[in-house]
Amino acid sequence: MQNRCMKTKNYHHTEAYPESANKPETVAPFRINIDQSTLDDLKRRITATRWTDEVKNAKWKYGTNEAYLKGLCDYWRHDFDWRAQEKYLNSFQHYRTNIDGIGIHFIHRKGEGNSPVPLILTHGYPDTFARFLKIIPLLTKADENGFSFDVVVPSIPGYGFSDKPREKGVDTKLISGLFVKLMTERLGYERFIAHGGDSGSGITEDMGLYHEESVTGIHLTDVNIQVATDRRRVCLYSKYKTADPGLWIK
């Protein structure tokens, strides 16, 4: 990452969230608290597993190894401590907001440096916002030059603690629009940069393709296969690689 090339004068963030969570445009703090009955039910269902037969000495050639899977289930029944994990998850600042009728969950942590750069990180399939937990403290901590990020990690609709879509058409383009509204309308950032992996790459790519007025740069861990056949997407990559929007991440 080339810190010397970064210009942050166009970034802006509102200092406070609205207190009321009743209006669609508000942002409300959210705390993870899974009901004990749900955890008890999970243990009952694991205990009641009906095990299939296994080909002798097959190891992993015909599917999951039975001994390994039984050991994993035994760990979940007797040793896994969800409450400890829940406590760790709640050490981050979680929020929920309603955007275009869909409840969106996200983590938001401000950077410790001077004029932090807003950054949205979008997970893929089949994982969750938890993919990024280890790097949030690294990104928000100021470096020797005082540079850091304001980090936003949303849950894709249907994942984590965001709402499940009830209608067709919730694709990468629509989700990209929801996340741009999250960054601009809910959190008050005028411009931001975006990262995505797996299906999150498609969402991030569409942020750059359809919302260039808000997205300064994108970083992908997977390149969409459509790039080879979609001229607009080829132009997207050319624009972000050669233009000077004030920030480019390599």
C-alpha positions as semicolon CSV with decimal commas, in nm:
position;residue;x (nm);y (nm);z (nm)
1;M;0,000;0,000;0,000
2;Q;0,144;0,335;-0,102
3;N;0,072;0,568;0,191
4;R;0,256;0,858;0,030
5;C;-0,001;0,868;-0,251
6;M;-0,303;0,902;-0,025
7;K;-0,505;1,219;-0,006
8;T;-0,776;1,233;0,257
9;K;-0,915;1,586;0,228
10;N;-1,233;1,463;0,055
11;Y;-1,327;1,222;0,335
12;H;-1,586;1,316;0,591
13;H;-1,762;1,134;0,871
14;T;-2,052;1,238;1,089
15;E;-1,951;1,241;1,452
16;A;-2,261;1,086;1,610
17;Y;-2,530;0,835;1,529
18;P;-2,896;0,928;1,567
19;E;-3,027;0,818;1,907
20;S;-3,358;0,679;1,786
21;A;-3,364;0,340;1,617
22;N;-3,727;0,365;1,509
23;K;-3,673;0,549;1,181
24;P;-3,548;0,361;0,871
25;E;-3,255;0,601;0,826
26;T;-3,116;0,562;1,177
27;V;-2,824;0,352;1,297
28;A;-2,866;0,163;1,625
29;P;-2,609;-0,021;1,837
30;F;-2,645;-0,399;1,819
31;R;-2,531;-0,668;2,061
32;I;-2,503;-1,039;1,983
33;N;-2,698;-1,245;2,237
34;I;-2,801;-1,591;2,119
35;D;-3,084;-1,736;2,325
36;Q;-2,979;-2,028;2,546
37;S;-3,264;-2,240;2,412
38;T;-3,110;-2,217;2,064
39;L;-2,775;-2,341;2,195
40;D;-2,943;-2,622;2,387
41;D;-3,136;-2,726;2,077
42;L;-2,814;-2,738;1,875
43;K;-2,654;-2,972;2,128
44;R;-2,962;-3,196;2,125
45;R;-2,954;-3,222;1,747
46;I;-2,581;-3,297;1,745
47;T;-2,635;-3,567;2,006
48;A;-2,915;-3,720;1,797
49;T;-2,700;-3,750;1,482
50;R;-2,762;-4,075;1,291
51;W;-2,423;-4,179;1,160
52;T;-2,387;-4,337;0,817
53;D;-2,169;-4,633;0,726
54;E;-1,814;-4,573;0,611
55;V;-1,589;-4,757;0,365
56;K;-1,301;-4,906;0,563
57;N;-0,964;-4,736;0,531
58;A;-1,112;-4,484;0,285
59;K;-0,960;-4,191;0,473
60;W;-1,110;-3,885;0,294
61;K;-1,156;-4,033;-0,053
62;Y;-1,531;-4,098;-0,014
63;G;-1,627;-3,798;0,191
64;T;-1,566;-3,673;0,544
65;N;-1,378;-3,911;0,770
66;E;-1,624;-4,050;1,025
67;A;-1,384;-4,052;1,320
68;Y;-1,287;-3,691;1,250
69;L;-1,650;-3,579;1,224
70;K;-1,748;-3,759;1,544
71;G;-1,459;-3,591;1,723
72;L;-1,570;-3,252;1,591
73;C;-1,928;-3,310;1,705
74;D;-1,805;-3,424;2,045
75;Y;-1,606;-3,102;2,073
76;W;-1,915;-2,897;1,989
77;R;-2,121;-3,087;2,248
78;H;-1,877;-3,073;2,540
79;D;-1,593;-2,823;2,489
80;F;-1,691;-2,540;2,255
81;D;-1,775;-2,227;2,454
82;W;-2,010;-2,012;2,252
83;R;-2,043;-1,751;2,526
84;A;-1,667;-1,690;2,515
85;Q;-1,689;-1,641;2,137
86;E;-1,991;-1,417;2,181
87;K;-1,797;-1,204;2,427
88;Y;-1,513;-1,170;2,176
89;L;-1,752;-1,077;1,894
90;N;-1,914;-0,815;2,115
91;S;-1,575;-0,654;2,179
92;F;-1,628;-0,492;1,837
93;Q;-1,879;-0,213;1,779
94;H;-2,183;-0,365;1,607
95;Y;-2,473;-0,173;1,456
96;R;-2,785;-0,228;1,249
97;T;-2,970;0,000;1,011
98;N;-3,254;-0,031;0,764
99;I;-3,171;0,051;0,402
100;D;-3,444;0,024;0,138
101;G;-3,641;-0,212;0,361
102;I;-3,351;-0,448;0,437
103;G;-3,192;-0,461;0,782
104;I;-2,813;-0,440;0,750
105;H;-2,575;-0,542;1,028
106;F;-2,223;-0,403;1,032
107;I;-1,916;-0,339;1,244
108;H;-1,776;0,014;1,252
109;R;-1,446;0,107;1,414
110;K;-1,284;0,446;1,368
111;G;-0,915;0,482;1,293
112;E;-0,675;0,612;1,555
113;G;-0,470;0,825;1,318
114;N;-0,508;1,167;1,163
115;S;-0,791;1,193;0,907
116;P;-0,852;0,817;0,878
117;V;-0,949;0,689;0,534
118;P;-1,291;0,517;0,525
119;L;-1,272;0,155;0,410
120;I;-1,551;-0,099;0,365
121;L;-1,464;-0,470;0,373
122;T;-1,713;-0,713;0,217
123;H;-1,699;-1,084;0,289
124;G;-1,792;-1,365;0,053
125;Y;-1,957;-1,705;0,048
126;P;-1,988;-1,911;0,262
127;D;-1,840;-1,698;0,538
128;T;-1,934;-1,389;0,741
129;F;-1,805;-1,059;0,876
130;A;-1,589;-1,270;1,113
131;R;-1,343;-1,314;0,823
132;F;-1,207;-0,966;0,893
133;L;-1,201;-0,952;1,273
134;K;-0,827;-1,011;1,307
135;I;-0,731;-0,730;1,071
136;I;-0,969;-0,462;1,203
137;P;-0,731;-0,363;1,487
138;L;-0,439;-0,358;1,242
139;L;-0,619;-0,132;0,997
140;T;-0,749;0,111;1,258
141;K;-0,417;0,145;1,440
142;A;-0,214;0,445;1,326
143;D;0,122;0,376;1,164
144;E;0,440;0,577;1,220
145;N;0,303;0,848;0,987
146;G;-0,030;0,873;1,167
147;F;-0,217;0,693;0,887
148;S;-0,511;0,462;0,959
149;F;-0,851;0,352;0,831
150;D;-1,206;0,393;0,951
151;V;-1,321;0,033;0,899
152;V;-1,676;-0,075;0,814
153;V;-1,755;-0,447;0,786
154;P;-2,115;-0,521;0,681
155;S;-2,296;-0,853;0,668
156;I;-2,431;-0,933;0,321
157;P;-2,812;-0,968;0,325
158;G;-2,889;-1,328;0,422
159;Y;-2,564;-1,361;0,620
160;G;-2,471;-1,299;0,981
161;F;-2,712;-1,062;1,148
162;S;-2,844;-0,885;0,838
163;D;-3,198;-0,955;0,721
164;K;-3,275;-1,242;0,487
165;P;-3,403;-1,119;0,147
166;R;-3,773;-1,189;0,097
167;E;-3,783;-1,109;-0,272
168;K;-3,586;-1,197;-0,583
169;G;-3,321;-0,973;-0,730
170;V;-3,091;-0,917;-0,433
171;D;-2,779;-0,953;-0,645
172;T;-2,432;-0,798;-0,633
173;K;-2,549;-0,478;-0,804
174;L;-2,835;-0,421;-0,560
175;I;-2,618;-0,503;-0,258
176;S;-2,347;-0,267;-0,381
177;G;-2,607;0,009;-0,379
178;L;-2,712;-0,080;-0,023
179;F;-2,352;-0,068;0,097
180;V;-2,284;0,264;-0,078
181;K;-2,588;0,407;0,101
182;L;-2,456;0,263;0,426
183;M;-2,127;0,445;0,379
184;T;-2,265;0,774;0,247
185;E;-2,617;0,823;0,380
186;R;-2,590;0,642;0,713
187;L;-2,227;0,697;0,812
188;G;-2,173;1,028;0,633
189;Y;-1,864;0,948;0,425
190;E;-1,846;1,147;0,103
191;R;-1,596;0,908;-0,058
192;F;-1,443;0,578;0,048
193;I;-1,242;0,281;-0,071
194;A;-1,369;-0,077;-0,087
195;H;-1,229;-0,428;-0,057
196;G;-1,401;-0,759;-0,128
197;G;-1,328;-1,129;-0,159
198;D;-1,513;-1,415;-0,325
199;S;-1,874;-1,300;-0,384
200;G;-1,773;-0,985;-0,198
201;S;-1,546;-0,912;-0,495
202;G;-1,851;-0,891;-0,719
203;I;-2,023;-0,653;-0,478
204;T;-1,709;-0,439;-0,451
205;E;-1,661;-0,440;-0,826
206;D;-2,017;-0,315;-0,874
207;M;-1,955;-0,037;-0,623
208;G;-1,678;0,088;-0,848
209;L;-1,877;0,026;-1,166
210;Y;-2,203;0,193;-1,067
211;H;-2,103;0,434;-0,788
212;E;-1,783;0,601;-0,901
213;E;-1,897;0,930;-0,749
214;S;-1,853;0,773;-0,405
215;V;-1,586;0,506;-0,454
216;T;-1,227;0,626;-0,477
217;G;-1,066;0,285;-0,528
218;I;-1,127;-0,088;-0,503
219;H;-0,917;-0,390;-0,403
220;L;-1,025;-0,744;-0,492
221;T;-0,891;-1,085;-0,393
222;D;-1,086;-1,241;-0,682
223;V;-1,136;-1,097;-1,030
224;N;-1,484;-1,147;-1,171
225;I;-1,492;-1,377;-1,475
226;Q;-1,720;-1,124;-1,647
227;V;-1,427;-0,889;-1,689
228;A;-1,310;-1,073;-2,000
229;T;-1,645;-1,031;-2,176
230;D;-1,793;-0,713;-2,028
231;R;-1,643;-0,398;-2,178
232;R;-1,774;-0,182;-1,895
233;R;-1,583;-0,392;-1,643
234;V;-1,265;-0,374;-1,848
235;C;-1,301;0,004;-1,846
236;L;-1,359;-0,007;-1,470
237;Y;-1,024;-0,176;-1,410
238;S;-0,849;0,054;-1,655
239;K;-0,995;0,361;-1,486
240;Y;-0,892;0,266;-1,135
241;K;-0,547;0,160;-1,247
242;T;-0,457;0,462;-1,459
243;A;-0,668;0,752;-1,330
244;D;-0,573;0,969;-1,035
245;P;-0,881;0,976;-0,810
246;G;-0,664;1,065;-0,512
247;L;-0,610;0,709;-0,393
248;W;-0,517;0,382;-0,562
249;I;-0,450;0,058;-0,380
250;K;-0,221;-0,193;-0,542
